[in-house]
Amino acid sequence: MSEAADPQNVPVEESEAAAREREAQAIRGLAMAYSRMREEIGKVIVGQRDVVDQLLISMFSGGHSLLIGVPGLAKTLLVNTLSRILSLSFRRIQFTPDLMPSDITGTDILRDDPETGQRSFQFMQGPIFTNILLADEINRTPPKTQAALLEAMQERHVTVGTSSYLLPAPFFVLATQNPIEQEGTYPLPEAQLDRFMFNIVVAYPNAAEELRILKQTTGGENPTLTPALNGRQILALQEVVRKVPVAEHVFIYARDLVRATRPNEPDAADFVKKYIGWGAGPRAGQYLILGAKARAILEGRFHVSPEDIKAVAHPVLRHRIVTTFQAHSDGVSSDRVVDMLLEKIPVEVQQRAAKLAGK
């Protein structure tokens, strides 16, 4: 039988081509939805474009995010708005010192059957059973309760007694922290901070944005939001994100950037040894690649560039770098250290080209 007549060849080629076309259509559709999402969010949230972009990138990568900002910057409103335009269920938990793990995960309760008179335990779901969970001021609850939430973030299920219960998909935790008031709080240890894909800084608005906020929020107009995606589409797009191709030199750049944060490396820079006590682990590199992939397809591209890595470097690395006392004394923040790393670490292709040019 000739190759053209082989029934096993043609369908495979057609199916591969069809799969690539579906993925390309999904990317084009996501790029269009991305534009609509930003437009819809802009009806409610003034400014904060970088914050919105980073939240969407983390969600389409399947990661969780930690939002750092003072009160009154519309963090809760932003998350709520995001859930509405994505047609996802949303719940908010205000973390307090007396919050127990069962207040989040749920618990077994004893129920009487009126017909048989028998008693049995029935699981009552906690607020964690939702698509988007806003963990407000997560550092105000004790480590035991923090651990219950963070375990669910990693495992995507809740264990009560001897039974496990799957969380709905997609599932995102967006936690907030107030950077000002630290008295009476329980700071998340580095191992638990590492569970968050992004650490997103929510800054003050500029003068023009603040004027728009005053006009927009003190009137009687209530904007109507139009959903752009749903949960099923988000899950499908998360699979597309992982299929985005990455060139070898981009992998090398992400690897070199993460390894450059470690002061015990033989070729560590002097400022790294001076300002970093503990560097980022391999998970940082994984999130750099995933975040870069999501950013690429949100912009309608089916390839990742080093600029995508640079764009997500700060939210990925700022909470994975432990700065030294010398850094605090010199007023050098983790963000400034990331800036210095981005200036120092060249892209492998550019480095090779420079060597060929004799520079």
PyMOL commands that set and color helices and strands:
alter all, ss='L'
color gray80, all
select helices_A, chain A and resi 10-42+49-60+75-85+101-105+138-140+143-155+190-193+207-217+231-242+248-259+270-275+282-298+306-317+325-329+334-344+348-356
alter helices_A, ss='H'
color red, helices_A
select strands_A, chain A and resi 65-68+90-94+106-112+119-125+132-136+157-160+163-166+172-177+198-201+276-278+322-323
alter strands_A, ss='S'
color yellow, strands_A
deselect
rebuild
show_as cartoon
